[in-house]
Amino acid sequence: MKFPIMLSAAALFGHATAFYGQMAATALSSNEGTTFQTITLTDYNTGSTYSGMLWGGFNACTTYECSVGFDETSAGGYTFTAKMWRTSDGCHNIDFLGALDAGHGYCCGSLPCDFSA
């Protein structure tokens, strides 16, 4: 009887930490009048890395969530879309929208920073 309880607890814990890694961002860049930041995600559990363009940078994503398409830059070729924004308290947020079996994650302060989702 103890086995199912332990299995359920392990499954719940595993889901809570589906993504544990780092979020980094380049400085705000400009190309032909369009500004952007390149966002890099590193998954410490798998070693996978992902990159996406945040158009307008985090400065453009303070009153609403911005959509970012991520491409895996490590082997695998996985792609997904996430929502990103920065809150008034300086926290950088990402909602994986279910990609990578992850939910919402955030970190406060400067980038790069570690977070789990």
FILUM-343687 format. One line per field, with one value per residue: z, x, y of N, C-alpha, C in turn; residue number from 1. Coordinates in steps of 0.1 Angstrom, whole numbers. Layout:
# FILUM-343687
n_z = [Z,...]
n_x = [X,...]
n_y = [Y,...]
ca_z = [Z,...]
ca_x = [X,...]
ca_y = [Y,...]
c_z = [Z,...]
c_x = [X,...]
c_y = [Y,...]
seq = [NUM,...]
//
This chain:
# FILUM-343687
n_z = [0,5,-17,-40,-29,-26,-52,-64,-51,-61,-88,-87,-76,-97,-118,-108,-111,-138,-156,-149,-149,-167,-176,-200,-215,-243,-248,-256,-290,-324,-356,-388,-378,-361,-328,-305,-283,-278,-263,-243,-232,-209,-201,-171,-164,-186,-203,-226,-249,-258,-280,-286,-302,-286,-295,-294,-269,-233,-224,-239,-230,-206,-199,-211,-221,-241,-271,-278,-300,-296,-306,-305,-298,-293,-299,-313,-322,-312,-311,-297,-284,-262,-236,-226,-201,-182,-149,-128,-105,-114,-121,-143,-164,-176,-194,-202,-216,-215,-230,-230,-208,-188,-167,-155,-149,-132,-125,-105,-107,-123,-155,-166,-149,-126,-126,-120,-135]
n_x = [8,20,37,21,16,41,49,31,37,63,58,43,62,82,68,65,90,97,111,143,166,184,179,189,197,205,220,199,192,194,181,177,158,142,139,153,158,178,169,181,177,187,185,191,186,186,205,199,196,180,169,155,138,130,110,113,123,125,116,94,75,60,35,19,19,45,48,71,90,108,137,154,188,207,213,184,163,139,110,91,66,64,52,64,74,81,77,67,83,107,110,116,95,83,60,57,36,29,48,77,68,64,54,47,75,99,123,140,155,187,196,219,198,188,160,130,103]
n_y = [-12,12,17,28,53,65,65,82,106,110,113,137,155,154,166,191,201,202,218,229,253,278,312,335,366,386,419,446,447,460,459,471,490,475,464,439,412,384,355,330,297,273,240,224,198,182,192,204,232,263,288,320,349,378,402,436,434,428,453,459,442,446,454,435,400,387,368,342,324,294,277,246,246,227,192,177,193,204,225,252,274,302,324,355,380,410,419,447,447,438,411,385,367,335,316,284,273,246,233,213,200,218,246,278,299,319,345,368,400,406,392,366,341,316,293,275,256]
ca_z = [0,6,-30,-48,-23,-29,-67,-67,-46,-70,-100,-84,-75,-110,-126,-103,-115,-152,-162,-140,-157,-167,-186,-203,-226,-249,-247,-266,-303,-334,-370,-397,-371,-352,-316,-300,-274,-280,-251,-243,-221,-207,-192,-164,-162,-199,-210,-239,-250,-267,-283,-293,-303,-279,-303,-285,-257,-221,-222,-246,-225,-192,-197,-216,-224,-255,-276,-283,-306,-293,-313,-297,-304,-290,-308,-310,-331,-306,-311,-289,-282,-248,-233,-217,-197,-170,-140,-123,-95,-120,-123,-157,-163,-188,-194,-213,-223,-215,-237,-221,-195,-178,-166,-153,-141,-131,-117,-102,-108,-136,-162,-165,-136,-125,-123,-123,-140]
ca_x = [0,29,42,14,17,54,49,23,45,74,52,40,75,87,60,68,104,98,122,152,177,188,174,198,193,215,216,189,199,186,184,167,148,135,147,150,167,179,167,186,173,195,179,201,183,189,216,194,196,170,171,143,139,120,109,111,129,117,110,82,67,58,20,13,28,49,50,84,92,121,143,165,201,214,207,171,154,126,106,80,62,62,49,74,71,88,68,72,93,119,110,114,86,81,50,60,24,29,60,87,61,67,44,52,87,103,135,140,169,194,198,212,193,183,146,123,89]
ca_y = [0,24,19,38,66,70,67,94,117,111,119,151,162,154,175,205,206,198,226,236,258,292,321,346,375,395,433,450,449,467,456,477,497,466,460,426,405,370,348,316,288,261,230,217,184,174,198,210,247,268,302,327,363,386,414,448,431,428,466,459,432,449,455,423,389,386,355,340,310,289,266,239,248,215,182,173,201,207,239,255,288,305,338,361,393,414,426,460,444,434,397,380,355,327,306,275,269,232,228,207,196,229,257,292,301,333,348,383,406,406,380,353,337,302,292,262,258]
c_z = [0,-8,-38,-42,-27,-44,-70,-62,-56,-83,-98,-83,-89,-119,-121,-108,-129,-159,-150,-148,-156,-178,-188,-214,-230,-245,-258,-279,-313,-347,-379,-389,-361,-340,-311,-290,-277,-266,-252,-230,-220,-197,-185,-163,-175,-206,-223,-237,-260,-268,-290,-293,-296,-286,-293,-272,-245,-219,-229,-240,-210,-189,-203,-219,-238,-259,-282,-288,-303,-302,-305,-305,-301,-299,-303,-319,-325,-307,-303,-288,-268,-247,-223,-213,-185,-161,-134,-112,-100,-122,-137,-156,-177,-185,-205,-220,-224,-222,-226,-208,-184,-178,-165,-145,-141,-123,-116,-102,-122,-142,-165,-150,-137,-121,-125,-127,-141]
c_x = [9,35,35,15,30,55,42,31,57,69,49,52,81,81,63,81,107,110,130,164,179,182,184,193,205,211,206,196,189,190,173,155,139,144,143,161,167,179,172,182,182,188,190,199,187,201,212,194,186,172,158,145,127,119,105,118,120,110,96,71,65,43,13,24,32,52,64,85,106,125,154,178,211,208,193,161,141,123,93,78,59,58,59,70,80,78,75,82,106,121,108,106,86,70,53,48,23,41,70,81,63,55,51,65,91,116,135,154,174,195,213,208,188,168,141,109,82]
c_y = [13,27,29,52,72,73,80,107,120,118,134,159,164,165,190,210,201,205,232,240,273,300,332,354,384,409,436,454,455,462,461,483,488,462,446,422,390,363,334,309,276,252,222,202,176,180,205,226,251,283,308,342,369,400,425,446,431,442,467,450,434,451,443,413,389,372,353,325,306,277,259,241,237,204,179,180,204,222,241,270,290,320,343,375,397,422,439,458,438,419,394,367,348,317,297,270,254,226,223,202,206,239,270,292,315,334,363,388,405,392,378,350,323,302,278,265,244]
seq = [1,2,3,4,5,6,7,8,9,10,11,12,13,14,15,16,17,18,19,20,21,22,23,24,25,26,27,28,29,30,31,32,33,34,35,36,37,38,39,40,41,42,43,44,45,46,47,48,49,50,51,52,53,54,55,56,57,58,59,60,61,62,63,64,65,66,67,68,69,70,71,72,73,74,75,76,77,78,79,80,81,82,83,84,85,86,87,88,89,90,91,92,93,94,95,96,97,98,99,100,101,102,103,104,105,106,107,108,109,110,111,112,113,114,115,116,117]
//
